[in-house]
Amino acid sequence: MSIKQTINKIRKRLKFALYCMPYGDNDRFVKTVSQIGTENNLVNLERYGEVNLAQNIYLIDMEESGSGFFADQNRLLALLYFADFYDLVPVVRYHPNYRYAEKHPVNNTDNPFEYYFIQPGGITLTEAMTSKRVLKSQKENTLLAGSLNMDKNGYMRSEEYINELGRIAAKYIRLNDIVRNDIETNIRKLLGVGKTLAVHVRGTDFKRNYNGHPITIDTGEYLEQALLIMNRGKYEQVFLATDTCEATWLFREAFGDKLICYQEVTRSDGTETVMNSSSERENHRYLLGLEVLRDMYTLAACSGLIAGLSQVSIAARIQKKSYHEEYEDLVILNKGINYHRKDNYPSV
């Protein structure tokens, strides 16, 4: 953080402290401010029109986050869990500055959520914006699903959490026809009928060991686990999903023709996240999202999984549960979480 940013941050805090000072002995004011960020049931109640008089609509208005595809997607699942818990009808809108948004419509929509998915509650965004009772989501609503975890770190997930969010995914997450046909066709072509062990290697910027993020797992450790399981003769092939070129080289050398992976995928040799990549190809941002979404669905379609702690592997485990299936072999490599420099915490 620069000196200018630090000064601006301090200035904002002082301004707010001065604003709060006259109300320091007002118990109601103090309690209300204290609830922000901790109470999971805070929402904004809006009235946009006179449509859907008998329904309580929950507008999941995903704010600009700068996060990766499945950091946002897993946050969405937590908000859908909130909607389900309170029997609300969810409608989803992604911010125009969503990291995978284009400057023009994709798949006949301007809503980046609908690039890939169908609205989960059977109500269009247009209908929601003319409805009488609309409860607008707050980020604190995700805390309800978070209460299913004993460990509050964003990468640790309990079995109860995975099971419940799998139920939510099965109930609410539906790919649109264009994306569903593309992904299902690709999975059939790639996996065939062979029994497949999936490996997800998260590299690139994870190697920087960001504060609050998982400690880096060396690519060789993923390979060691894959060799160990493949030597049992249980699987016919290995599907590798990764954002790093290094992993594809190492796994190809080890498994040869038994290694399968998608060829048309943006990968990196360095430590910069693929999410920040640029390309001349049409709809590059949308395609980045489609590629990682396809990877996740393919990971979930395999019989076994080796992965580290990442948003993609969490999503794959949730998706597997949504099918009411279990991995025959599940190996999650975990060296813990980085806790060091406070400012070294990007939202990716």
C-alpha positions as CSV (number, residue, x, y, z in Angstrom):
1,M,0.0,0.0,0.0
2,S,1.4,3.4,-1.0
3,I,1.8,6.3,1.5
4,K,-1.0,8.2,-0.3
5,Q,-3.4,5.2,0.1
6,T,-2.4,4.9,3.8
7,I,-3.1,8.5,4.4
8,N,-6.5,8.3,2.7
9,K,-7.4,5.3,4.7
10,I,-6.5,7.0,8.0
11,R,-8.4,10.1,6.9
12,K,-11.5,8.1,6.3
13,R,-11.3,6.3,9.6
14,L,-10.8,9.6,11.5
15,K,-13.8,11.2,9.6
16,F,-16.0,8.2,10.6
17,A,-14.8,8.3,14.2
18,L,-15.7,11.9,14.5
19,Y,-19.1,11.2,13.0
20,C,-19.7,8.4,15.6
21,M,-18.4,10.3,18.6
22,P,-21.7,12.2,19.5
23,Y,-23.6,8.9,19.4
24,G,-21.2,6.9,21.6
25,D,-23.6,6.8,24.5
26,N,-26.6,5.8,22.3
27,D,-27.0,2.1,22.8
28,R,-29.2,1.6,19.7
29,F,-26.7,3.4,17.5
30,V,-23.8,1.4,18.9
31,K,-25.6,-1.9,18.6
32,T,-26.7,-1.2,15.0
33,V,-23.2,-0.2,13.9
34,S,-21.8,-3.3,15.7
35,Q,-24.1,-5.6,13.8
36,I,-22.8,-4.6,10.4
37,G,-20.4,-7.3,9.2
38,T,-21.5,-9.8,11.8
39,E,-25.3,-10.2,11.5
40,N,-26.2,-12.6,8.6
41,N,-29.8,-11.5,8.2
42,L,-29.4,-7.9,7.3
43,V,-31.0,-7.0,3.9
44,N,-32.3,-3.9,2.2
45,L,-36.0,-3.9,1.5
46,E,-36.9,-2.3,-1.9
47,R,-40.1,-1.6,-3.8
48,Y,-39.6,-1.3,-7.5
49,G,-43.2,-1.7,-8.8
50,E,-46.4,-3.6,-8.3
51,V,-45.5,-7.0,-9.9
52,N,-45.3,-10.3,-8.0
53,L,-47.4,-9.1,-5.2
54,A,-47.4,-12.5,-3.4
55,Q,-43.7,-13.2,-3.6
56,N,-40.7,-12.2,-1.5
57,I,-37.9,-11.8,-4.0
58,Y,-34.3,-11.9,-3.0
59,L,-32.1,-9.9,-5.4
60,I,-28.6,-11.2,-5.2
61,D,-26.8,-8.2,-6.5
62,M,-23.2,-9.4,-6.7
63,E,-21.0,-6.4,-6.1
64,E,-17.7,-5.8,-7.9
65,S,-15.2,-8.0,-6.2
66,G,-12.1,-8.5,-8.4
67,S,-12.3,-12.2,-7.4
68,G,-11.8,-15.3,-9.5
69,F,-14.7,-17.1,-11.1
70,F,-15.3,-19.6,-8.4
71,A,-14.6,-17.2,-5.5
72,D,-17.7,-15.4,-6.8
73,Q,-19.6,-18.6,-7.6
74,N,-19.0,-20.1,-4.2
75,R,-20.1,-16.8,-2.6
76,L,-23.3,-17.0,-4.8
77,L,-24.0,-20.5,-3.5
78,A,-23.8,-19.1,0.1
79,L,-26.3,-16.4,-0.8
80,L,-28.6,-18.9,-2.4
81,Y,-28.4,-20.9,0.8
82,F,-29.7,-17.8,2.6
83,A,-32.6,-17.5,0.1
84,D,-33.4,-21.1,0.5
85,F,-33.3,-20.9,4.4
86,Y,-35.8,-18.0,4.4
87,D,-37.9,-19.3,1.6
88,L,-37.2,-16.4,-0.7
89,V,-37.2,-16.4,-4.5
90,P,-33.7,-15.6,-5.8
91,V,-32.8,-13.5,-8.7
92,V,-29.1,-12.9,-9.6
93,R,-27.4,-9.9,-11.2
94,Y,-23.7,-9.7,-11.6
95,H,-21.9,-6.3,-11.6
96,P,-21.0,-4.8,-15.0
97,N,-17.4,-4.8,-13.9
98,Y,-17.4,-8.5,-13.1
99,R,-14.0,-9.8,-14.0
100,Y,-15.5,-12.0,-16.7
101,A,-17.9,-9.4,-18.2
102,E,-17.6,-8.2,-21.7
103,K,-18.5,-4.7,-22.9
104,H,-21.3,-6.1,-25.1
105,P,-24.0,-8.7,-24.7
106,V,-23.0,-12.4,-24.7
107,N,-25.4,-15.2,-25.3
108,N,-28.1,-12.6,-25.8
109,T,-27.7,-10.9,-22.3
110,D,-26.0,-8.0,-20.6
111,N,-26.2,-9.8,-17.2
112,P,-22.8,-11.6,-16.8
113,F,-24.5,-14.2,-14.6
114,E,-26.8,-15.2,-17.5
115,Y,-23.8,-15.6,-19.8
116,Y,-23.5,-19.0,-18.2
117,F,-26.6,-19.7,-16.1
118,I,-30.4,-19.6,-16.0
119,Q,-32.1,-17.5,-13.3
120,P,-32.5,-19.8,-10.3
121,G,-35.9,-18.8,-9.1
122,G,-37.9,-18.8,-12.4
123,I,-38.2,-15.0,-12.3
124,T,-36.3,-12.7,-14.7
125,L,-34.2,-9.8,-13.7
126,T,-36.7,-7.5,-15.5
127,E,-39.6,-8.9,-13.4
128,A,-37.6,-8.5,-10.2
129,M,-36.9,-4.8,-11.0
130,T,-40.7,-4.1,-11.3
131,S,-41.7,-6.2,-8.2
132,K,-43.3,-4.9,-5.0
133,R,-41.3,-6.8,-2.3
134,V,-37.6,-7.1,-3.1
135,L,-35.1,-7.9,-0.4
136,K,-31.6,-6.9,-1.7
137,S,-28.7,-9.1,-0.6
138,Q,-25.9,-7.9,1.7
139,K,-22.5,-9.6,1.8
140,E,-23.1,-10.5,5.5
141,N,-25.8,-12.9,4.3
142,T,-23.1,-15.4,3.4
143,L,-22.3,-15.8,7.1
144,L,-25.4,-18.1,7.4
145,A,-23.8,-20.7,5.2
146,G,-20.4,-20.0,6.8
147,S,-21.8,-21.0,10.2
148,L,-21.7,-24.6,8.8
149,N,-17.9,-24.4,9.0
150,M,-16.0,-24.9,12.3
151,D,-12.9,-23.1,10.7
152,K,-13.9,-19.7,9.5
153,N,-11.1,-19.4,6.9
154,G,-12.5,-19.0,3.4
155,Y,-10.8,-22.1,2.1
156,M,-11.7,-24.6,4.8
157,R,-15.0,-26.4,4.2
158,S,-16.7,-28.9,6.5
159,E,-18.5,-31.9,5.2
160,E,-21.7,-30.4,6.4
161,Y,-21.0,-27.3,4.3
162,I,-20.1,-29.3,1.2
163,N,-23.2,-31.5,1.6
164,E,-25.6,-28.5,2.1
165,L,-24.1,-26.4,-0.7
166,G,-24.4,-29.5,-2.9
167,R,-28.1,-29.6,-2.2
168,I,-28.3,-25.8,-3.0
169,A,-26.4,-26.3,-6.3
170,A,-28.7,-29.1,-7.3
171,K,-31.7,-27.0,-6.6
172,Y,-30.7,-23.7,-8.0
173,I,-27.7,-23.8,-10.4
174,R,-28.6,-24.6,-14.0
175,L,-26.5,-23.9,-17.0
176,N,-28.1,-22.1,-20.0
177,D,-28.6,-24.2,-23.1
178,I,-25.6,-22.8,-25.0
179,V,-23.1,-23.4,-22.2
180,R,-24.6,-26.7,-21.1
181,N,-24.4,-28.2,-24.6
182,D,-20.8,-27.0,-25.0
183,I,-19.7,-28.4,-21.7
184,E,-21.5,-31.7,-22.0
185,T,-20.1,-32.2,-25.5
186,N,-16.6,-31.5,-24.4
187,I,-16.8,-33.8,-21.4
188,R,-18.1,-36.7,-23.5
189,K,-15.3,-36.2,-26.1
190,L,-12.5,-35.9,-23.5
191,L,-13.4,-38.5,-20.9
192,G,-14.9,-41.1,-23.2
193,V,-15.8,-44.3,-21.3
194,G,-12.5,-44.7,-19.4
195,K,-12.4,-44.4,-15.6
196,T,-10.7,-41.2,-14.8
197,L,-8.6,-39.7,-12.0
198,A,-8.9,-35.9,-11.9
199,V,-6.1,-33.7,-10.7
200,H,-6.5,-29.9,-10.1
201,V,-3.2,-28.0,-9.8
202,R,-3.6,-24.4,-8.8
203,G,-0.4,-22.5,-9.6
204,T,0.4,-19.0,-11.1
205,D,-0.3,-16.3,-8.4
206,F,-0.8,-18.9,-5.6
207,K,3.0,-19.3,-5.7
208,R,3.2,-15.8,-4.1
209,N,1.7,-17.2,-0.9
210,Y,-0.8,-14.5,-0.4
211,N,-1.9,-13.8,3.2
212,G,-5.2,-15.6,4.0
213,H,-4.6,-18.0,1.1
214,P,-3.4,-21.6,1.1
215,I,0.3,-22.3,1.4
216,T,1.6,-23.3,-2.0
217,I,1.7,-27.0,-2.9
218,D,4.5,-27.9,-5.2
219,T,3.5,-29.4,-8.6
220,G,5.6,-32.4,-7.8
221,E,3.5,-33.2,-4.8
222,Y,0.4,-33.4,-6.9
223,L,2.2,-35.7,-9.3
224,E,3.5,-37.9,-6.5
225,Q,-0.1,-38.5,-5.3
226,A,-1.3,-39.1,-8.9
227,L,1.4,-41.7,-9.5
228,L,0.6,-43.4,-6.2
229,I,-3.1,-43.8,-7.1
230,M,-2.6,-44.7,-10.7
231,N,-0.1,-47.4,-9.8
232,R,-3.0,-49.3,-8.2
233,G,-4.4,-49.9,-11.6
234,K,-7.9,-48.6,-10.7
235,Y,-8.0,-45.7,-13.3
236,E,-7.4,-45.8,-17.0
237,Q,-6.5,-42.1,-17.5
238,V,-5.7,-38.8,-15.7
239,F,-7.6,-35.6,-16.4
240,L,-5.5,-32.5,-15.5
241,A,-7.1,-29.1,-14.9
242,T,-4.5,-26.4,-14.3
243,D,-3.7,-22.8,-14.9
244,T,0.0,-23.5,-15.2
245,C,2.0,-24.7,-18.2
246,E,4.6,-26.4,-15.9
247,A,2.0,-28.9,-14.6
248,T,1.0,-30.0,-18.1
249,W,4.7,-30.6,-19.0
250,L,5.4,-32.6,-15.9
251,F,2.2,-34.7,-16.0
252,R,2.7,-35.4,-19.8
253,E,6.2,-36.7,-19.1
254,A,4.9,-38.9,-16.3
255,F,1.7,-40.3,-17.9
256,G,2.1,-39.9,-21.7
257,D,-1.0,-40.8,-23.6
258,K,-2.9,-41.5,-20.3
259,L,-3.0,-37.8,-19.6
260,I,-6.0,-35.9,-21.0
261,C,-6.6,-32.2,-20.7
262,Y,-8.3,-29.4,-22.6
263,Q,-6.1,-27.9,-25.2
264,E,-7.9,-24.5,-25.8
265,V,-7.2,-23.2,-22.3
266,T,-5.4,-20.0,-21.3
267,R,-2.4,-21.0,-19.0
268,S,0.6,-19.1,-17.7
269,D,4.3,-19.8,-17.2
270,G,4.7,-17.2,-14.4
271,T,3.0,-16.0,-11.2
272,E,0.4,-13.8,-12.7
273,T,-3.2,-15.0,-12.5
274,V,-4.7,-16.1,-15.8
275,M,-7.7,-14.0,-14.8
276,N,-5.6,-10.9,-15.6
277,S,-4.5,-12.2,-19.0
278,S,-5.2,-10.3,-22.2
279,S,-5.9,-11.7,-25.7
280,E,-7.0,-10.7,-29.1
281,R,-9.6,-13.5,-29.2
282,E,-13.2,-12.5,-29.3
283,N,-15.0,-12.6,-25.9
284,H,-11.7,-13.4,-24.1
285,R,-13.2,-12.5,-20.6
286,Y,-16.3,-14.7,-21.2
287,L,-14.2,-17.5,-22.5
288,L,-11.9,-17.4,-19.4
289,G,-15.0,-18.0,-17.3
290,L,-16.2,-20.7,-19.6
291,E,-12.9,-22.6,-19.5
292,V,-12.7,-22.7,-15.7
293,L,-16.4,-23.6,-15.5
294,R,-15.8,-26.5,-17.9
295,D,-12.8,-27.6,-15.9
296,M,-14.9,-27.7,-12.7
297,Y,-17.7,-29.7,-14.3
298,T,-15.1,-32.1,-15.8
299,L,-13.5,-32.6,-12.3
300,A,-16.9,-33.4,-10.9
301,A,-17.5,-35.9,-13.7
302,C,-14.4,-38.0,-12.8
303,S,-14.3,-40.9,-10.4
304,G,-11.4,-39.6,-8.2
305,L,-9.9,-36.2,-7.3
306,I,-6.6,-34.9,-6.2
307,A,-6.5,-31.2,-5.4
308,G,-5.3,-28.5,-3.1
309,L,-7.3,-26.0,-1.2
310,S,-8.8,-23.7,-3.9
311,Q,-12.1,-22.3,-4.9
312,V,-12.2,-24.6,-8.0
313,S,-11.7,-27.7,-6.0
314,I,-14.3,-26.6,-3.4
315,A,-16.8,-26.1,-6.3
316,A,-16.0,-29.5,-7.8
317,R,-16.6,-31.2,-4.5
318,I,-19.9,-29.3,-4.1
319,Q,-20.9,-30.2,-7.7
320,K,-20.1,-33.9,-7.1
321,K,-22.4,-33.8,-4.1
322,S,-25.1,-32.2,-6.2
323,Y,-25.2,-35.4,-8.3
324,H,-25.6,-37.4,-5.0
325,E,-22.2,-39.0,-5.8
326,E,-19.0,-39.5,-3.9
327,Y,-15.4,-39.6,-5.2
328,E,-13.9,-43.1,-4.9
329,D,-10.6,-41.4,-4.1
330,L,-10.4,-37.9,-2.7
331,V,-7.1,-36.4,-1.8
332,I,-7.0,-32.8,-0.7
333,L,-3.4,-31.6,-0.2
334,N,-3.4,-29.1,2.7
335,K,-0.4,-27.3,4.3
336,G,-2.5,-24.8,6.0
337,I,-3.1,-21.1,5.4
338,N,-0.7,-18.2,5.1
339,Y,-0.9,-15.7,7.9
340,H,1.6,-13.0,7.6
341,R,1.5,-9.5,6.0
342,K,-2.0,-7.9,6.4
343,D,-1.8,-6.0,3.1
344,N,-0.7,-8.9,1.0
345,Y,-4.3,-10.2,0.5
346,P,-5.7,-9.7,-3.0
347,S,-9.3,-10.8,-3.7
348,V,-8.5,-13.6,-6.2
